[in-house]
């Protein structure tokens, strides 16, 4: 039986009395880009720290490339490339100097190291910035330098923690394009940014420490039927049962807005406005997103869980 890059089985973790992860189970195949999507406070940071060996686990719940994480952490680290949420580059050094020192940590020297540095500079389009100090680079370029550093030693597993946080939309798109170009490398990324999942083969949705869904983006979005209609009303609690009775759809109230799953949303919008013209401020509709899947599964918006409390 072929060894999988990542196997997590019934993983739980607590900080004192607070449970950060509760019975999380998933497996990742070779070369797969796997995203862990969830709001702040969902347990993403804890999971990332465990996979990257920053938090020790005593239970035999995590296996990396055939090695039990609880007892073989040192051996696992040689297979990992890690990009943290906050930059780990030395800002006063040039891009090449950062890469050279990182290569030394993994035993790379001489012509082998020089060749690998040039390869990653070319791969991430940093050759013309190689001799510039990192502190002079834009956020997008710094992220590319981080990715170049993390892949320098050809890791078998690349871990990315909130990789596009702080980047402008253009830099995010570019970063996802570079990520998609890492053919053959198994990638695990944590994110609260829905667009990051575009680069993922599969996504696990994490909420309050529990993995509530897992699948391809299309499979997950398929859990929501038809269109999503959002109705803004001055009296949503009074309007909700009227819409349900009139049209036969389930109506959910979230943060004062009414949410309806229905087919032919454009027709429903016309009909609901005609039926209740004085009770509706505005109405909009669209195709379901992963946020809609999250709302359906948890009854919450992404932002409702607040800031991440994990150490």
PAZAPA-4460 file (N, C-alpha, C; in steps of 0.05 Angstrom, whole numbers, plus 32768, in hexadecimal, padded with zeros to 4 digits):
% residues 311
    n_x    n_y    n_z   ca_x   ca_y   ca_z    c_x    c_y    c_z   seq   type   mol
   8011   7FE8   8000   8000   8000   8000   8012   8019   8000     1      X     A
   800C   802C   7FEE   801C   8044   7FEB   8019   8056   8003     2      X     A
   8030   8061   800D   802F   8073   8024   8025   808E   801B     3      X     A
   8012   8099   802A   8007   80B3   8024   8017   80C9   8031     4      X     A
   8019   80E0   8025   8029   80F6   8031   801E   80FF   804D     5      X     A
   8004   8100   804F   7FF8   8108   8069   7FE0   80F6   806F     6      X     A
   7FE0   80EC   8088   7FC9   80DD   8093   7FC3   80E8   80AF     7      X     A
   7FAC   80F3   80B2   7FA4   80FD   80CC   7F8B   80ED   80D5     8      X     A
   7F8C   80E1   80EC   7F77   80D0   80F6   7F6D   80D8   8111     9      X     A
   7F55   80E2   8113   7F48   80E9   812D   7F5A   80FA   813E    10      X     A
   7F65   810F   8132   7F77   8121   8140   7F68   8136   8151    11      X     A
   7F6F   8137   816B   7F63   814B   817D   7F7A   8159   818B    12      X     A
   7F75   8172   8193   7F89   8181   81A1   7F7C   8196   81B3    13      X     A
   7F85   8199   81CB   7F79   81AD   81DD   7F8F   81C0   81E8    14      X     A
   7F87   81D9   81ED   7F97   81EC   81FC   7F89   81EF   8217    15      X     A
   7F94   81E2   822B   7F87   81E3   8245   7F6B   81D5   8243    16      X     A
   7F57   81E5   8247   7F3B   81DA   8246   7F2E   81DF   822B    17      X     A
   7F3C   81EE   8219   7F30   81F5   81FF   7F39   81E2   81EA    18      X     A
   7F26   81D5   81DC   7F2C   81C2   81C7   7F2F   81D1   81AD    19      X     A
   7F48   81CF   81A1   7F4D   81DD   8188   7F48   81CB   8170    20      X     A
   7F4C   81B0   8173   7F46   819D   815E   7F36   8186   816B    21      X     A
   7F22   817C   815D   7F11   8167   8168   7F0D   8151   8153    22      X     A
   7F1C   813B   8155   7F17   8124   8144   7F1B   8129   8126    23      X     A
   7F2F   8138   811F   7F34   813F   8102   7F41   8127   80F4    24      X     A
   7F35   8120   80DD   7F3F   8109   80CD   7F3F   8110   80B0    25      X     A
   7F56   810D   80A2   7F58   8110   8085   7F71   8103   807B    26      X     A
   7F72   80FE   8061   7F8A   80F3   8054   7F90   8103   803B    27      X     A
   7FA9   8106   8034   7FB1   8115   801D   7FC3   8104   800B    28      X     A
   7FBD   8105   7FF1   7FCB   80F5   7FDE   7FE4   8103   7FD3    29      X     A
   7FF6   80F4   7FC8   800F   80FF   7FBC   8008   8113   7FA6    30      X     A
   8014   812B   7FA8   8011   8140   7F94   7FF8   8150   7F97    31      X     A
   7FE8   814B   7FAC   7FCF   8159   7FAF   7FD3   8174   7FBD    32      X     A
   7FC3   8188   7FB5   7FC3   81A1   7FC3   7FA9   81A1   7FD4    33      X     A
   7FAD   81A0   7FEE   7F97   819D   8001   7F94   81B6   8011    34      X     A
   7F7C   81C2   8011   7F78   81DB   8020   7F68   81D6   8039    35      X     A
   7F6F   81E3   804F   7F60   81E2   8068   7F54   81FE   806B    36      X     A
   7F39   81FF   8066   7F2B   8219   8065   7F1A   821C   807E    37      X     A
   7F1C   8234   808A   7F0C   8239   80A2   7F10   8255   80AC    38      X     A
   7EFE   825F   80BC   7F01   827A   80C8   7F17   827A   80DD    39      X     A
   7F1E   8292   80E5   7F31   8294   80FC   7F25   8287   8114    40      X     A
   7F36   8278   8123   7F2C   826A   813A   7F21   824E   8135    41      X     A
   7F23   8245   811C   7F18   822B   8114   7F2B   8214   811B    42      X     A
   7F44   8219   8120   7F58   8204   8126   7F6D   8201   8111    43      X     A
   7F6C   8212   80FC   7F7F   820F   80E6   7F9C   8212   80F0    44      X     A
   7FA1   8226   8100   7FBC   822C   8109   7FC6   8214   811A    45      X     A
   7FB6   8209   812B   7FBE   81F2   813B   7FC5   81DA   8129    46      X     A
   7FB4   81D5   8115   7FBA   81BF   8102   7FD4   81C4   80F3    47      X     A
   7FD8   81DC   80EA   7FF1   81E3   80DC   8009   81DE   80EE    48      X     A
   8008   81E7   8107   801E   81E4   8119   8024   81C7   811F    49      X     A
   800F   81B6   8120   8014   819A   8125   8021   818D   810D    50      X     A
   8017   8193   80F4   8022   8187   80DC   803F   8190   80D8    51      X     A
   8046   81A8   80E0   8061   81B3   80DC   8073   81AC   80F3    52      X     A
   806A   819C   8106   8079   8192   811D   807F   81A8   8132    53      X     A
   8071   81BE   8131   8075   81D3   8145   8066   81CD   815F    54      X     A
   8051   81BD   815D   8043   81B4   8175   8045   8196   8176    55      X     A
   8051   818A   818B   8053   816D   818D   8038   8160   8193    56      X     A
   8034   8149   8187   801C   8139   818D   8024   811F   8199    57      X     A
   8017   8117   81AE   801D   80FE   81BB   800E   80E6   81AF    58      X     A
   7FF7   80EC   81A4   7FE6   80D7   8199   7FF0   80CF   817D    59      X     A
   7FEC   80B6   8175   7FF4   80AC   815B   7FDF   80B4   8147    60      X     A
   7FDB   80CE   8142   7FC5   80D7   8131   7FCE   80E3   8117    61      X     A
   7FE8   80E9   8114   7FF2   80F6   80FC   800A   80E7   80F1    62      X     A
   8008   80E0   80D7   801D   80D1   80CA   8025   80E1   80B1    63      X     A
   803F   80E8   80B0   804A   80F7   809A   805D   80E5   808A    64      X     A
   8056   80DE   8071   8067   80CE   8060   8070   80B4   806E    65      X     A
   805E   80A8   807D   8063   808F   808A   8070   8091   80A5    66      X     A
   8074   80AA   80AF   8081   80AD   80C9   806D   80B9   80DD    67      X     A
   806C   80AD   80F4   8059   80B6   8109   8064   80D0   8115    68      X     A
   8054   80E5   8113   805D   80FF   811B   8064   8101   8138    69      X     A
   8056   80F2   8149   805C   80F4   8166   8077   80EA   816E    70      X     A
   8083   80D8   815F   809D   80CD   8167   80B3   80D1   8152    71      X     A
   80AD   80DB   813B   80C1   80DE   8126   80C1   80FA   811B    72      X     A
   80BD   810E   812C   80BB   812A   8122   80D5   8133   8114    73      X     A
   80EC   812C   811F   8105   8134   8114   8108   812A   80F7    74      X     A
   8100   8111   80F3   8103   8105   80D8   80EF   8112   80C5    75      X     A
   80D7   8118   80CF   80C2   8124   80BE   80CB   813F   80B3    76      X     A
   80DA   814F   80C4   80E1   816A   80BC   80F1   816C   80A3    77      X     A
   8101   8157   809D   8112   8158   8085   8101   8157   806C    78      X     A
   80E8   814E   806E   80D6   814B   8057   80C5   8164   8053    79      X     A
   80C6   8177   8066   80B3   818D   8066   80BF   81A6   805A    80      X     A
   80AD   81B6   804C   80B3   81D1   8045   809C   81E1   8052    81      X     A
   80A3   81F7   8060   808E   8206   806F   808F   8224   8068    82      X     A
   8077   822F   8062   8074   824B   805F   8060   8255   8075    83      X     A
   806B   8265   8087   805B   826E   809D   804A   8286   8095    84      X     A
   8035   828C   80A5   8024   82A3   80A0   8034   82BD   80A1    85      X     A
   8046   82BF   80B4   8057   82D6   80B7   8073   82D0   80AA    86      X     A
   807F   82E3   809C   8097   82DE   808D   80AE   82D3   809F    87      X     A
   80BC   82C0   8094   80D3   82B5   80A3   80EE   82BB   8095    88      X     A
   80EC   82CC   8080   8105   82D4   8073   8114   82E9   8083    89      X     A
   812E   82EA   8080   813E   82FF   808C   813D   8317   807A    90      X     A
   8130   832C   8084   812A   8343   8073   8144   8352   806A    91      X     A
   8159   8350   807A   8172   835F   8074   8183   8350   8060    92      X     A
   817D   8337   805A   818C   8328   8047   817F   8329   802C    93      X     A
   818E   8323   8017   8183   8322   7FFC   8173   8308   7FF9    94      X     A
   8164   8306   7FE3   8156   82ED   7FDE   8169   82D5   7FDC    95      X     A
   817F   82D9   7FCD   8192   82C3   7FCA   819F   82BB   7FE5    96      X     A
   81A5   82CF   7FF5   81B1   82C9   800F   819E   82B9   8021    97      X     A
   8185   82C0   8020   8171   82B1   802F   8170   8294   8025    98      X     A
   8170   8290   800B   816F   8276   8000   8188   8266   8006    99      X     A
   819F   8273   8005   81B8   8265   800B   81B9   825A   8027   100      X     A
   81B2   826C   803A   81B3   8263   8057   819E   824E   805C   101      X     A
   8187   824F   804F   8173   823B   8053   817D   8220   8048   102      X     A
   818A   8221   8031   8195   8209   8025   81A9   81FB   8038   103      X     A
   81B9   820B   8045   81CD   8200   8058   81C0   81F0   806E   104      X     A
   81A9   81F9   8077   819A   81EA   808C   8192   81CE   8084   105      X     A
   818F   81CA   8069   8188   81B0   805F   819F   81A2   8052   106      X     A
   81B7   81AA   8058   81CF   819C   804E   81D7   81A1   8032   107      X     A
   81CB   81B6   8025   81D1   81BC   8009   81EA   81CE   8008   108      X     A
   81FD   81C7   7FF6   8216   81D6   7FF4   821E   81D8   7FD7   109      X     A
   8231   81EA   7FD1   823F   81EB   7FB8   822D   81EE   7FA0   110      X     A
   8234   81DE   7F8B   8226   81E0   7F71   8209   81D7   7F74   111      X     A
   8204   81C4   7F85   81E8   81BA   7F89   81D7   81D0   7F93   112      X     A
   81E1   81DE   7FA7   81D1   81F5   7FB3   81CE   820B   7F9F   113      X     A
   81E4   8212   7F91   81E2   8228   7F7D   81CE   8221   7F67   114      X     A
   81CE   8208   7F5F   81BB   8200   7F4A   819E   8202   7F54   115      X     A
   8199   81F9   7F6D   817E   81F9   7F78   8175   8216   7F7C   116      X     A
   8186   8228   7F85   817F   8244   7F88   8176   8250   7F6E   117      X     A
   8185   824A   7F58   817E   8255   7F3E   8164   824A   7F35   118      X     A
   815F   8230   7F3A   8146   8223   7F32   812E   8231   7F3F   119      X     A
   812F   8236   7F59   8117   8242   7F66   8115   825F   7F60   120      X     A
   812B   826D   7F5B   8129   8289   7F52   811B   828B   7F38   121      X     A
   8122   8278   7F25   8115   8278   7F0B   80F7   8270   7F0E   122      X     A
   80F2   825C   7F1F   80D7   8251   7F21   80C4   8266   7F2B   123      X     A
   80CD   8276   7F3E   80BB   828A   7F4B   80C1   82A7   7F41   124      X     A
   80CF   82A8   7F2A   80D4   82C2   7F1C   80E0   82D6   7F2E   125      X     A
   80F6   82CE   7F3B   8104   82E0   7F4E   8121   82E5   7F46   126      X     A
   8128   82DB   7F2E   8144   82DE   7F26   814D   82FB   7F25   127      X     A
   813D   830D   7F1B   8145   8329   7F1A   8144   8337   7F35   128      X     A
   8139   8329   7F49   8139   8335   7F64   814C   8326   7F77   129      X     A
   815B   8314   7F6D   816B   8302   7F7E   817F   8310   7F90   130      X     A
   818A   8327   7F87   819E   8335   7F97   8192   834D   7FA7   131      X     A
   8177   834F   7FA8   816B   8364   7FB7   8164   835B   7FD3   132      X     A
   8166   836D   7FE6   815F   8366   8002   8141   8362   8003   133      X     A
   8139   834E   8013   811D   8346   8015   810C   835D   801E   134      X     A
   8116   836F   8030   8106   8385   803A   80FD   8398   8025   135      X     A
   810A   8398   800E   8103   83AA   7FF8   80EE   839F   7FE5   136      X     A
   80E7   8386   7FE9   80D4   8378   7FD7   80B7   837D   7FE0   137      X     A
   80A5   837C   7FCD   8088   837D   7FD3   807F   8364   7FE2   138      X     A
   8067   8366   7FED   805C   834E   7FFB   805A   8336   7FEA   139      X     A
   8051   833A   7FD1   804F   8323   7FBE   806A   8317   7FB8   140      X     A
   807E   8327   7FB4   8099   831D   7FAE   80A5   830E   7FC6   141      X     A
   809F   8319   7FDE   80A9   830C   7FF6   809C   82F0   7FF9   142      X     A
   8082   82EE   7FF3   8075   82D4   7FF4   8081   82C1   7FE0   143      X     A
   8088   82CA   7FC9   8095   82B9   7FB5   80B1   82B0   7FBF   144      X     A
   80BF   82C2   7FCC   80D9   82BB   7FD8   80D6   82A6   7FEE   145      X     A
   80C0   82A9   7FFE   80BA   8295   8013   80B5   827A   8006   146      X     A
   80A6   8279   7FF1   80A0   8260   7FE4   80B9   8254   7FD7   147      X     A
   80CA   8265   7FCC   80E3   825C   7FC1   80F5   824F   7FD6   148      X     A
   80F6   825C   7FED   8105   8251   8003   80FA   8237   800D   149      X     A
   80E0   8235   8010   80D3   821D   801A   80D6   8205   8008   150      X     A
   80D9   820A   7FED   80DC   81F4   7FDA   80F8   81EF   7FD1   151      X     A
   810B   81FE   7FDC   8127   81FC   7FD3   8132   81DF   7FD6   152      X     A
   812C   81D2   7FEC   8137   81B7   7FF2   8125   81A1   7FE7   153      X     A
   8112   81A8   7FD6   80FF   8195   7FC9   80F0   8185   7FDE   154      X     A
   80E1   8192   7FEF   80D2   8184   8003   80BC   8172   7FF7   155      X     A
   80B6   815C   8005   80A1   814A   7FFC   8085   8155   8004   156      X     A
   8085   8166   8019   806C   8171   8023   8070   818F   8029   157      X     A
   8060   81A0   801C   8062   81BC   8020   804A   81C6   8030   158      X     A
   804F   81D3   8046   803A   81DD   8058   8039   81FC   8057   159      X     A
   8022   8206   8052   801E   8223   804F   8009   822D   8062   160      X     A
   8010   8240   8073   7FFD   824B   8087   7FF3   8266   807E   161      X     A
   7FDA   8268   8076   7FCE   8282   806D   7FE1   828F   8059   162      X     A
   7FE7   8282   8043   7FFD   828B   8031   7FF7   82A6   8023   163      X     A
   7FDE   82AD   801F   7FD8   82C6   8011   7FCF   82DD   8023   164      X     A
   7FD0   82D9   803D   7FC9   82EE   804F   7FDB   8307   804B   165      X     A
   7FCE   831E   8049   7FDE   8337   8046   7FE5   833E   802A   166      X     A
   7FDE   832C   8017   7FE4   8332   7FFB   7FCD   8340   7FED   167      X     A
   7FD2   8351   7FDA   7FBD   835D   7FCB   7FB2   8349   7FB7   168      X     A
   7F9A   834E   7FAC   7F8D   8339   7F9A   7F9F   832F   7F84   169      X     A
   7FAE   8341   7F77   7FBF   8339   7F62   7FD5   8327   7F6B   170      X     A
   7FE1   832D   7F82   7FF7   831C   7F8D   7FEC   8301   7F95   171      X     A
   7FD3   8301   7F9F   7FC6   82E8   7FA7   7FC3   82D6   7F8E   172      X     A
   7FB9   82E1   7F78   7FB6   82D1   7F60   7FD0   82C6   7F56   173      X     A
   7FE5   82D7   7F57   7FFF   82CE   7F4E   800A   82B7   7F60   174      X     A
   8005   82BB   7F7A   800F   82A6   7F8D   8001   828C   7F88   175      X     A
   7FE7   828C   7F83   7FD8   8274   7F7D   7FE2   8267   7F63   176      X     A
   7FEA   8277   7F50   7FF4   826D   7F37   800F   825F   7F3C   177      X     A
   8020   826A   7F4C   803A   825D   7F52   8035   8243   7F62   178      X     A
   8021   8244   7F73   801B   822C   7F83   8011   8215   7F71   179      X     A
   8001   821C   7F5D   7FF7   8208   7F4B   800D   81FC   7F3A   180      X     A
   8023   820B   7F37   8039   8201   7F27   804C   81EE   7F36   181      X     A
   8046   81E8   7F4F   8057   81D6   7F5E   804F   81B9   7F59   182      X     A
   8052   81B0   7F41   8049   8196   7F39   8058   8180   7F48   183      X     A
   8049   816D   7F52   8055   8156   7F60   805A   815A   7F7E   184      X     A
   8059   8173   7F87   805D   8179   7FA3   8042   8178   7FB2   185      X     A
   8041   816A   7FC8   8029   8169   7FD8   8028   8182   7FE9   186      X     A
   8011   8190   7FE9   800F   81AA   7FF6   7FF7   81A9   8009   187      X     A
   7FFB   81B3   8021   7FE5   81B8   8034   7FE5   81D6   803B   188      X     A
   7FCF   81E4   8036   7FCE   8200   803D   7FB6   8205   804E   189      X     A
   7FBA   8217   8062   7FA3   8220   8072   7F9C   823C   806A   190      X     A
   7F82   8242   806A   7F7A   825D   8061   7F5E   8263   806A   191      X     A
   7F59   827D   806D   7F3D   8286   8072   7F34   8297   8059   192      X     A
   7F44   8296   8044   7F3D   82A5   802C   7F32   8292   8017   193      X     A
   7F19   8296   8010   7F0B   8283   7FFE   7F19   8280   7FE3   194      X     A
   7F25   8295   7FD9   7F31   8294   7FBE   7F4A   8281   7FBE   195      X     A
   7F56   827D   7FD5   7F6D   826B   7FD7   7F66   824F   7FCF   196      X     A
   7F4D   8247   7FD2   7F45   822C   7FCC   7F45   8226   7FAE   197      X     A
   7F47   823B   7F9E   7F48   8236   7F81   7F5F   8225   7F78   198      X     A
   7F75   8226   7F88   7F8D   8217   7F81   7F8D   81FB   7F8E   199      X     A
   7F78   81F4   7F9C   7F77   81DB   7FAB   7F68   81C5   7F9B   200      X     A
   7F73   81AC   7F9D   7F65   8195   7F93   7F4E   818D   7FA5   201      X     A
   7F52   818E   7FBF   7F3D   8189   7FD2   7F3F   819D   7FE9   202      X     A
   7F28   81A0   7FF7   7F27   81B3   800C   7F19   81A6   8024   203      X     A
   7F25   81AA   803C   7F18   81A2   8055   7F0E   81BB   8063   204      X     A
   7EF5   81BC   806B   7EEA   81D4   8079   7EEB   81CE   8096   205      X     A
   7EF9   81DF   80A5   7EFD   81DC   80C2   7EED   81F1   80D1   206      X     A
   7EDF   81E9   80E5   7ECF   81FC   80F5   7ECF   81F3   8112   207      X     A
   7ED8   8205   8124   7EDA   8200   8141   7EE7   81E5   8146   208      X     A
   7EFD   81E0   8138   7F0D   81C8   813D   7F04   81AF   812F   209      X     A
   7EED   81B0   8121   7EE2   8198   8114   7EE3   819B   80F6   210      X     A
   7EEA   8185   80E8   7EEA   8185   80CB   7ECD   817F   80C2   211      X     A
   7EBF   8193   80B9   7EA2   8190   80B4   7E9C   8187   8097   212      X     A
   7EB0   8189   8085   7EAC   8180   806A   7EC7   817D   805C   213      X     A
   7EC8   816C   8048   7EE1   8168   8039   7ED9   815F   801D   214      X     A
   7EE7   816A   8009   7EE2   8162   7FED   7EEE   8176   7FDA   215      X     A
   7EEA   8172   7FC0   7EF3   8185   7FAD   7EE2   819F   7FAF   216      X     A
   7EEC   81B6   7FA6   7EDB   81CE   7FA8   7EC0   81CA   7F9A   217      X     A
   7EC0   81BC   7F83   7EA6   81B8   7F75   7E93   81A6   7F85   218      X     A
   7E9F   8191   7F91   7E8E   817F   7FA2   7E82   818E   7FB9   219      X     A
   7E92   819F   7FC6   7E88   81AD   7FDD   7E72   81C1   7FD5   220      X     A
   7E77   81CF   7FC0   7E63   81E3   7FB6   7E4A   81D5   7FAD   221      X     A
   7E4C   81BC   7FA5   7E35   81AC   7F9D   7E23   81A5   7FB4   222      X     A
   7E2C   81AA   7FCC   7E1B   81A4   7FE4   7E05   81BA   7FE7   223      X     A
   7E09   81D0   7FD9   7DF5   81E6   7FDA   7DE5   81E5   7FC0   224      X     A
   7DCB   81E3   7FC2   7DB9   81DF   7FAA   7DB4   81FA   7F9D   225      X     A
   7DB7   81FA   7F83   7DAF   8212   7F73   7DBD   822B   7F79   226      X     A
   7DAE   8241   7F7D   7DB9   825B   7F81   7DB6   8263   7F9F   227      X     A
   7DC5   8277   7FA7   7DC3   8282   7FC2   7DB7   829E   7FBF   228      X     A
   7DA0   82A3   7FCD   7D93   82BD   7FCC   7D95   82C9   7FE8   229      X     A
   7D9E   82E2   7FE9   7DA0   82F1   8002   7D8D   8308   8002   230      X     A
   7D7C   8309   8016   7D67   831E   8018   7D6C   832F   8031   231      X     A
   7D6D   8349   802C   7D70   835C   8042   7D55   8369   8047   232      X     A
   7D4B   8365   8060   7D31   836F   8067   7D32   837E   8081   233      X     A
   7D21   8393   8085   7D20   83A1   809E   7D14   838F   80B5   234      X     A
   7D06   837A   80AD   7CFA   8368   80C1   7CFE   834B   80B9   235      X     A
   7D18   8342   80BA   7D1E   8327   80AF   7D0F   8310   80BD   236      X     A
   7D0C   8312   80D7   7CFF   82FD   80E6   7CE2   82FA   80DE   237      X     A
   7CD5   8310   80D7   7CB9   830F   80CF   7CB6   8306   80B1   238      X     A
   7CCA   830E   80A1   7CC9   8307   8085   7CD0   82EA   807F   239      X     A
   7CE2   82DE   808F   7CEC   82C3   8089   7CD5   82AE   8087   240      X     A
   7CC3   82AD   809B   7CAE   8299   8098   7C9B   829E   8081   241      X     A
   7C97   82B7   807A   7C86   82BE   8063   7C92   82B3   8049   242      X     A
   7CAC   82B7   8046   7CBA   82AD   802D   7CB8   828F   802D   243      X     A
   7CBD   8282   8043   7CBD   8265   8044   7CA1   825A   803E   244      X     A
   7C8C   8267   8048   7C71   825E   8043   7C69   8263   8026   245      X     A
   7C71   8279   801B   7C69   8281   8000   7C77   8270   7FEB   246      X     A
   7C91   826B   7FEF   7CA1   825E   7FDA   7CAA   8242   7FE0   247      X     A
   7CA8   823A   7FFA   7CAF   821F   8001   7CCD   821A   8005   248      X     A
   7CDC   8230   8007   7CF9   822D   800C   7D00   8231   8029   249      X     A
   7D14   8223   8033   7D1F   8228   804E   7D2D   8242   804E   250      X     A
   7D28   8253   8062   7D34   826D   8064   7D45   826F   807E   251      X     A
   7D5E   8276   807B   7D70   8278   8092   7D77   8296   8096   252      X     A
   7D76   829E   80B0   7D7E   82B9   80B7   7D99   82B9   80C3   253      X     A
   7DAC   82C8   80B6   7DC8   82CA   80C0   7DD0   82E7   80C0   254      X     A
   7DD6   82F1   80D8   7DDE   830D   80DB   7DCA   8320   80CF   255      X     A
   7DB0   831A   80D2   7D9B   832C   80C9   7D94   832A   80AC   256      X     A
   7DA1   8318   809D   7D9B   8315   8081   7D8E   82F9   807D   257      X     A
   7D7B   82F8   806B   7D6E   82DF   8065   7D7C   82D1   804E   258      X     A
   7D81   82B7   8051   7D90   82A7   803E   7D7F   8290   8034   259      X     A
   7D7B   828E   801A   7D6A   827A   800E   7D7A   826B   7FF8   260      X     A
   7D79   8250   7FF9   7D84   8240   7FE3   7D6D   8239   7FD1   261      X     A
   7D70   823F   7FB7   7D5A   8239   7FA4   7D65   8236   7F88   262      X     A
   7D55   822A   7F77   7D5C   8228   7F5B   7D51   8240   7F4C   263      X     A
   7D5D   8248   7F36   7D54   825F   7F26   7D52   8278   7F37   264      X     A
   7D68   827F   7F43   7D69   8296   7F55   7D5F   82AF   7F49   265      X     A
   7D64   82B4   7F30   7D5B   82CD   7F23   7D3D   82CE   7F23   266      X     A
   7D2F   82B8   7F1F   7D12   82B8   7F1F   7D07   82BC   7F3C   267      X     A
   7D15   82AF   7F4F   7D0C   82B2   7F6B   7D0F   82CE   7F74   268      X     A
   7D25   82DB   7F6C   7D29   82F8   7F74   7D12   8308   7F6A   269      X     A
   7D0A   8305   7F51   7CF4   8314   7F46   7CDA   830E   7F55   270      X     A
   7CD5   82F5   7F5B   7CBC   82ED   7F68   7CBB   82F6   7F85   271      X     A
   7CD1   82F5   7F94   7CD0   82FC   7FB0   7CCD   831A   7FB3   272      X     A
   7CDA   8329   7FA2   7CD7   8347   7FA3   7CBA   834E   7F9C   273      X     A
   7CAE   8341   7F89   7C93   8347   7F81   7C7F   8340   7F98   274      X     A
   7C86   832A   7FA6   7C74   8321   7FBC   7C76   8332   7FD5   275      X     A
   7C8E   833D   7FDB   7C92   834C   7FF3   7CA1   8366   7FEE   276      X     A
   7C96   8377   7FDD   7CA5   838F   7FD4   7CAB   83A3   7FEB   277      X     A
   7C9B   83A4   7FFF   7C9F   83B8   8015   7CB0   83AC   802C   278      X     A
   7CB6   8392   802A   7CC4   8385   8040   7CE1   837D   8039   279      X     A
   7CEA   8386   8022   7D05   837F   8018   7D14   8399   8011   280      X     A
   7D2C   839C   801D   7D3D   83B2   8016   7D4C   83AC   7FFD   281      X     A
   7D58   8395   7FFC   7D68   838D   7FE5   7D6A   836E   7FE4   282      X     A
   7D71   8364   7FCC   7D74   8347   7FC9   7D8A   8342   7FB4   283      X     A
   7D99   832D   7FB9   7DAE   8326   7FA6   7DB0   8307   7FA5   284      X     A
   7DBB   82FD   7F8F   7DBE   82E0   7F8D   7DD8   82DA   7F7D   285      X     A
   7DE1   82C1   7F80   7DF8   82B8   7F72   7DFC   829A   7F76   286      X     A
   7E10   828F   7F68   7E17   8273   7F6B   7E24   826E   7F86   287      X     A
   7E21   8256   7F91   7E2D   8250   7FAC   7E4B   8250   7FAB   288      X     A
   7E57   825A   7FC1   7E74   825A   7FC5   7E7A   8248   7FDD   289      X     A
   7E93   8244   7FE3   7E9B   8234   7FFB   7E91   8241   8014   290      X     A
   7E8F   825C   8014   7E84   8269   802C   7E67   8261   8030   291      X     A
   7E58   825E   801A   7E3C   8255   801C   7E3B   8238   8027   292      X     A
   7E4E   8228   801F   7E50   820D   802A   7E55   820E   8048   293      X     A
   7E67   821F   8050   7E6E   8223   806D   7E55   822C   807C   294      X     A
   7E47   823F   8071   7E2F   8249   807E   7E1A   8233   8081   295      X     A
   7E17   8223   806C   7E03   820E   806D   7E0A   81F9   8082   296      X     A
   7E24   81F3   8085   7E2C   81DE   8097   7E2D   81E8   80B4   297      X     A
   7E33   8202   80B9   7E37   820B   80D4   7E23   8220   80DD   298      X     A
   7E14   822D   80CA   7E02   8242   80D2   7E10   825C   80D9   299      X     A
   7E2A   825F   80D2   7E3A   8276   80D9   7E48   8281   80C0   300      X     A
   7E4E   829B   80C1   7E60   82A7   80AD   7E7C   82A1   80B6   301      X     A
   7E8F   82A4   80A3   7EAB   82A0   80AA   7EB4   82B1   80C1   302      X     A
   7EAB   82CA   80C1   7EB6   82DE   80D4   7EAB   82DA   80F0   303      X     A
   7E97   82C9   80F4   7E8A   82C8   810E   7E9A   82BC   8125   304      X     A
   7EB0   82AD   811D   7EBF   829F   8132   7ED4   82B1   813F   305      X     A
   7ED8   82C9   8135   7EEB   82DB   8142   7F08   82D4   813D   306      X     A
   7F19   82E0   814C   7F36   82DD   8148   7F3F   82C2   8151   307      X     A
   7F55   82B9   8145   7F61   82A0   814D   7F6D   82A2   8168   308      X     A
   7F65   8290   817A   7F6F   8290   8195   7F86   827D   819A   309      X     A
   7F8E   826E   8185   7FA3   825A   8189   7FBE   8268   818F   310      X     A
   7FCD   825D   81A2   7FE8   8268   81A7   7FF9   8266   818F   311      X     A
***
